[in-house]
Amino acid sequence: AERLPHAEFAFLSACHSAAPGKELADEVISVASAFQLCGYRQVIGSLWTVDDRMAPVLAREVYRQLGTPGAPGAAHALHRAITTLRGHERYREPLFWASVVHSGP
């Protein structure tokens, strides 16, 4: 496996990127956890299918949060981004935002 010692953050907007495998009952490796195994400290991924129109809105807000002075960590940025997303009429329901998770410190 490739080791990336300086990798800090990955935002995986693909569907099921944080979901474990389905073929084996004890399979816990997901795309998101594979990124962590390669050295990424923090990874954001999704547990199930996400709305194609919602993903760019959420990603833009996460990166906006990360780009502010005194920026919070990725977990806090995701929390703030989801709070903002929930304020949109279209994305209030948990079906849209609850699948997006953060892994890491």
Secondary structure as GFF3:
##gff-version 3
##sequence-region A 1 105
A	DSSP	beta_strand	9	11	.	.	.	ID=ss1
A	DSSP	alpha_helix	31	37	.	.	.	ID=ss2
A	DSSP	beta_strand	42	46	.	.	.	ID=ss3
A	DSSP	alpha_helix	54	66	.	.	.	ID=ss4
A	DSSP	alpha_helix	74	86	.	.	.	ID=ss5
A	DSSP	three_ten_helix	89	91	.	.	.	ID=ss6
A	DSSP	alpha_helix	94	97	.	.	.	ID=ss7
A	DSSP	beta_strand	100	103	.	.	.	ID=ss8
###
